[in-house]
Amino acid sequence: MLGLSLLAGCASAPRLASPEAMGIPPRVQLEGIPFHAQRDYQCGPASLAMLLNADGVEATVDELIPQVFLPHREGSVQPEMLATLRRHGRVPFVLEGRFEALLEELAAGHPVLVMQNLSLPAWPLWHYAVAIGYDLDAEAMIVHSGTQAARREDFRRFDATWARSERWAVVALPPGELPASLGVEPALQAIADFEQARGTLAALPAWEAVTRRWPQHAMGWFALGNARHGGGDPNGAAEAFRRATEADPSLAVAWLNLGLTLVALEAPAQARDALERASALPGPWQVHAEDALERL
Amino acid sequence: MMKTISRVLSPLLIACLVLGSLPVAAAPAPASGLISTQEALAQDRVSADRERIQEVLSRQDVQDQLVAQGVDPAEVEARVAALSDAEVRQMADQLEQLPAGASVVGVLFAVFVILLVTDILGLTNAFPFTR
């Protein structure tokens, strides 16, 4: 009994700032998130179908099962949940594991895929669900979960079960939309991973969105330059690489790609300028810049 | 069996990689020798090369593991292709340990009682009938 009361002492409702301080409404319930009841062990495919359908992607649970379910594990693992979202043209962003981040995304209109351990760590009962809203006054999360649509789970119980997955939470957005709560570095990585799976053209709108949201961040411009280049727009690429070097003159790789693009655009004088800047910066790209200068 | 396959495949895969012709592992490398965003984010050039070789081997390894987990062989290539490099490494190294969301209760009676109590305390959510 002592053990149990100690356990109980560990779990308390998450302490949150006031809605005004967080800049979110006190109550949110997203409309138009279809519910798919899970069959057998298939909360993974069912949750993915809800996320995708909510965003207008036609994908049925039956279609998703062979894409994400592991028959012998009788479940679905997190990396493959993300991969499946990419296959359906959505960029999966893993959120920071903070309760506030979850609320901010819901307030921004994004349903959130969460992983919970409904049981105790010793006998895990891993489960995927889709958070579709919250009620700060009632301290309740609203989740499409298992066989129940719009189930209300009190914050304390939700957070206790969610914390056991290290608060794993994902929003899936079309390229060009960005999560409300995520910082620039993890957003860049998420889009780069999407680009690797789906190609440059598919990722182009996402990079454009990054440079609009974080115009001071050099890597965003650099990535946009590569995507434009891959899309057959070398002039646009050179412009983006130039913006990257303005945002961070010590970003050697941006000078390098700017130089290489200008070489192809037959602007040798400007190309030499850029490549010399790249070769003057110590680091892994120096050799590439020196090679390119020799070829000029 | 798997070991033999990978012993035969590994040199082949490395050869493919050197030729730069393996679509699964190739980061979307822009033409004319530009450095890709993925490479730049990975930063350290030397280790990035080493990781790419490891990457190809891991992707093959993950495909084998998925087949062993009962996934339709016709599906595995597309499934693995959609994973990021970091996710491939995670799957290759620790697929067995990764939590698989499934949600089904198959526990002993003693555990059942404990979970019943923790459910009522609001620490777990194993049995929907407790609310």
Interface residues (C-beta under 8 A of the other chain):
Chain A: L4 L7 A8 A11 Q38 D40 Y41 C43 G44 S47 P66 Q67 V68 F69 L70 P71 H72 R73 E74 G75 S76 V77 Q78 P79 E80 M81 L82 A83 T84 R86 R87 M115 Q116 N117 L118 S119 L120 W123 P124 L125 W126 H127 Y128 G146 Q148 E153 D154 R156 R157 A160 T161 S165 L188 Q189 A192 D193 E195 Q196 A197 G199 T200 M219 F222 A223 N226 A227 H229 G230 V253 L256 N257 L260 T261 V263 A264 P284 W285 H288 A292
Chain B: A27 P28 P30 A31 S32 G33 L34 I35 S36 T37 Q38 A40 L41 Q43 D44 R45 V46 L66 A68 Q69 G70 V71 D72 E75 A78 R79 V80 A81 A82 L83 S84 D85 A86 E87 V88 Q90 M91 L95 L98 P99 A100 G101 A102 S103 V104 V105 V107 V111 I114 L115 V117 T118 L121 G122 L123 T124 N125 A126 P128
